[in-house]
Amino acid sequence: MRRYLRLAVLCLACGFCSLLYAFSQLALSPEEGAGGGGGKPQARVASWLAGGGRGAARGAGSAATAAHPGGAHRCKDFSLCYWNPYWMLPSDVCGMNCFWEAAIRYGPKVQPVERMHLAVVACGERLEETITMLKSAIIFSIKPLQFHIFAEDQLHDSFKGILDSWSFLQTFNYSLYPISFPSENAMEWKKLFKPCASQRLFLPLILKEVDSLLYVDTDILFLRPVDDIWSLLKKFNSTQIAAMAPEHEEPRIGWYNRFARHPYYGKTGVNSGVMLMNMTRIRGKYFKNDLTTVRMRWGDILMPLLKKYKLNITWGDQDLLNIIFFHNPESLFVFPCQWNYRPDHCIYGSNCQEAEEEGIFILHGNRGVYHDDKQPAFRAIYEALRNCSFEDDHIRSLLKPLELELQKTVHTYCGKIYKIFIKRLTKSIQDRYDRPPKER
């Protein structure tokens, strides 16, 4: 008796599934007997699913109606779906069987991994500095990184050898690019300020497929995850296209407000050593300028500005950026000095209040302070990260010897406040390496 019951249940289940399949096929192709083109409804189903929902379906439906003048297509709204059997659908609606549609539409979806794009330009003797900067970005960051490295040809093999040896980390990808400027003025751009520095001005025009980018100088060190400065992109309002820190906090020691012979942003200008960019907006914006009453695109404004101010600028491409944002102040997001902390913030006494309160987030060792004895606190941080490996234990053990080195620098103004150099660094190491892997 049990055997017959099992057989009956199995037959009922098979019959039910067959009916569902038949209904779904009828729902997908009800117009075949009404003169509609065979195969078109199925194509429309694929289009709707690929479009991701109802808005896309309505767009497709409008296109289909236009393709059949005279109202020959009887489907009113293909985006509707019904749990009812097909014969209960309204006569002018091509519905989908929701049993099948729901399984496709609400099934698990794999989200693409967001990568943070970081660009740097390296020329001359900047290989070691650049590698140390990239290492600091990798050590603390959470999301994967995409490095865009613009370097002189003779440095490419060295970069490739070192970065390929880090491939076991599986936390970054990189691309190497040659140094390139517009051909008609290449030498003029290359010699502006420091060799190759003005390459950053052309990144929006070269990396056309990149939406947003963080540009940094080679002498930058990250003391907290790149994720944190990357998140500032979400704080941009609708008019802002880039973010930088002020050149000075204290106007009495400011350079631009005392010596500049050209327009500059704000009270003391901005420093371009750390520059966060929404490059899609940069490429699409028309900039106000003092060259003409007509607004100009990014690629069109650079050379005319250089020609006009060539004899008046000292800091090259940074001065050109100051001129651009002087005329377009609504386009700049200004972040605090702790995101671009330089010797100027402490050599005459501490003048970055945010760093005193929360610590230094990004260290900028301009003026060559990583390689001389003028600012030993900066050099101590650089050497600690340069010599650090990627092993968790090595990173955890970095702090104690570093603090001892910093205590030897208290005879300098920057050394007297050495604790701000390791305040955020300590937290970054604890957050990233002292927690169980699942909590990181």
Disulfide bonds with the S-S distance in Angstrom:
Cys75-Cys94 1.71
Cys81-Cys98 1.97
Cys123-Cys196 1.94
Cys337-Cys352 1.93
Cys346-Cys414 1.91
